[in-house]
Amino acid sequence: MRPSAAIIGLLAFLSSATADAEAERYGARGTIQPGGTADFQWVASAPLEGDSTSELQLNLRPSLLLFMIDDFALGGSILVGWVRPEEGDPRLSYGIAPQVAYNVVLGQTTTLLPSLSIVYSSHDLGLSENLDRLSLEAFTPILFHFDQFFIGLGPDFAFDLSAKFGDEDQNKETRAGIRAMVGGWL
């Protein structure tokens, strides 16, 4: 199949899916959800040897989900973060997070949107190389809908599958926090 034919086919699918969802509810097949989250976390790390450390994190994540079938969505987000370690200067982080989500209707204007993401993030430590992490993350916000818009709040849990600085393994982290979410749907 030629690339242009594949692109035309994808655009036709998305436009027909969007047309199907225009008069539907949130989470119906073809619903497109642009949005974003902000989270504030305290992260503790306990190495096998040496002292424990902690840091504060503020992360912003613009995101996009597409409901492929009723209530099941695929999408992802881009991560931009600010980290304030217990000792040292603040630093920046960035990453990408493919995501799967499932919409659970709780009421006429309330839904639950549990999701799982695999998050790749790179953290600037002010050194020649960055600290790279691969994490599994679960986020389960309750969404409150106002017409085509919503706000949400829920627990956020993550644990590292790997953490490397250059070629060297680093301490893996487990993170927990509360994340707020805002967005809309088309």
C-alpha positions in Angstrom: 0.0 0.0 0.0 1.4 3.4 -0.9 1.9 5.8 2.0 -0.5 8.4 0.6 -3.3 5.8 0.3 -2.6 4.8 3.9 -2.9 8.4 5.1 -6.1 9.0 3.1 -7.6 5.8 4.6 -6.6 6.8 8.1 -8.1 10.3 7.6 -11.3 8.8 6.2 -11.6 6.5 9.3 -11.0 9.3 11.7 -13.5 11.6 10.0 -16.2 9.0 9.9 -15.5 8.0 13.5 -15.7 11.7 14.6 -19.0 12.1 12.7 -20.5 9.1 14.4 -19.5 10.4 17.8 -20.7 14.0 17.4 -24.2 13.4 18.9 -23.0 10.6 21.2 -21.8 10.5 24.8 -18.3 10.8 26.1 -16.4 7.6 25.4 -18.4 6.6 22.3 -16.5 5.1 19.4 -14.7 7.9 17.5 -14.6 10.3 20.4 -11.4 12.4 20.4 -10.3 13.7 23.8 -7.7 16.5 23.9 -6.7 17.4 27.4 -4.0 17.5 29.9 -3.0 16.8 33.4 -0.9 18.4 36.1 0.5 16.5 39.0 2.5 17.2 42.1 4.5 14.4 43.7 6.9 13.7 46.5 9.4 11.0 45.4 11.5 8.9 47.8 14.5 6.7 46.8 16.1 4.2 49.1 19.4 2.8 47.6 20.8 -0.5 48.7 23.7 1.3 50.2 23.9 4.9 51.3 21.4 7.5 52.4 17.8 7.8 51.1 16.9 10.9 49.1 13.7 12.7 48.2 12.5 15.3 45.8 9.4 17.3 44.7 8.1 17.0 41.2 5.7 19.1 39.1 4.7 17.6 35.8 2.5 19.0 33.0 1.2 16.5 30.4 -0.8 17.6 27.3 -2.5 14.5 26.0 -4.8 13.1 23.2 -7.0 10.0 23.3 -9.1 8.4 20.6 -11.9 6.0 21.6 -11.4 3.1 19.1 -14.5 1.3 20.3 -17.1 2.3 22.9 -15.3 3.2 26.1 -11.8 1.9 25.1 -9.2 4.5 24.1 -5.7 4.6 22.8 -3.5 7.7 22.9 -0.7 9.3 24.7 0.9 12.3 26.3 4.0 14.4 26.3 5.7 15.0 29.7 7.4 18.3 30.7 8.5 18.4 34.3 10.3 20.4 37.0 12.1 18.6 39.8 13.4 20.0 43.0 15.8 17.6 44.7 16.4 17.5 48.5 19.9 18.8 47.7 21.1 20.6 44.6 19.6 22.8 41.9 16.2 22.3 40.3 16.2 20.5 37.0 13.9 19.7 34.0 12.6 16.5 32.6 10.8 15.5 29.5 9.2 12.3 28.1 6.5 10.5 26.2 3.8 8.2 27.4 1.6 5.9 25.2 -1.6 5.2 27.0 -4.6 2.9 27.1 -7.8 3.9 28.9 -11.3 2.5 29.7 -14.3 4.7 30.4 -16.7 3.6 33.1 -20.0 5.5 33.3 -20.9 6.3 36.9 -23.7 8.7 36.3 -25.1 11.1 33.8 -22.3 13.6 34.3 -19.6 11.5 36.0 -17.2 8.8 34.7 -14.2 7.0 35.9 -11.3 6.8 33.4 -8.6 4.2 34.6 -5.6 4.2 32.4 -2.2 2.5 32.0 0.9 4.2 30.4 4.4 3.2 29.7 6.4 6.3 30.4 9.8 7.1 29.0 11.4 10.1 30.7 14.7 11.8 30.6 15.9 13.9 33.5 18.5 16.6 33.2 21.0 16.3 36.1 23.2 19.1 35.0 25.9 16.5 34.0 27.1 15.2 30.6 24.4 12.5 30.4 20.7 12.4 31.5 19.0 10.0 33.8 16.6 7.9 31.7 13.6 6.0 33.2 11.1 3.6 31.8 8.1 3.3 34.1 4.7 1.7 34.3 2.0 4.1 35.4 -1.6 3.8 36.5 -3.9 6.8 36.8 -7.6 6.6 37.7 -9.4 9.9 37.7 -13.1 10.6 38.4 -14.2 12.9 35.6 -17.0 15.5 36.1 -18.5 16.5 32.7 -19.9 19.9 31.7 -21.3 19.5 28.2 -18.2 18.9 26.0 -15.7 19.7 28.8 -14.6 17.9 32.0 -12.4 18.2 35.0 -11.0 15.2 36.9 -9.0 14.2 39.9 -7.5 10.9 40.9 -4.7 8.8 42.3 -1.5 8.3 40.2 0.9 5.4 40.9 4.1 4.5 39.0 7.1 2.3 39.4 10.3 2.1 37.4 11.0 -0.8 35.1 14.5 0.5 34.5 16.6 3.5 35.4 19.9 4.3 33.8 22.5 7.0 33.8 24.5 6.3 30.7 25.2 2.6 30.8 24.9 2.3 34.5 21.8 1.0 36.3 20.4 3.5 38.9 18.0 3.2 41.8 14.4 2.5 40.7 11.6 4.6 42.1 8.1 4.0 43.2 5.9 7.1 43.0 2.4 8.0 44.3 0.5 11.2 44.0 -2.7 12.9 43.1 -3.2 14.2 39.5 -5.7 16.8 38.2 -7.0 16.5 34.7 -8.9 19.0 32.4 -10.0 18.5 28.8 -12.8 18.2 26.4 -14.1 15.9 23.8 -15.1 16.1 20.1 
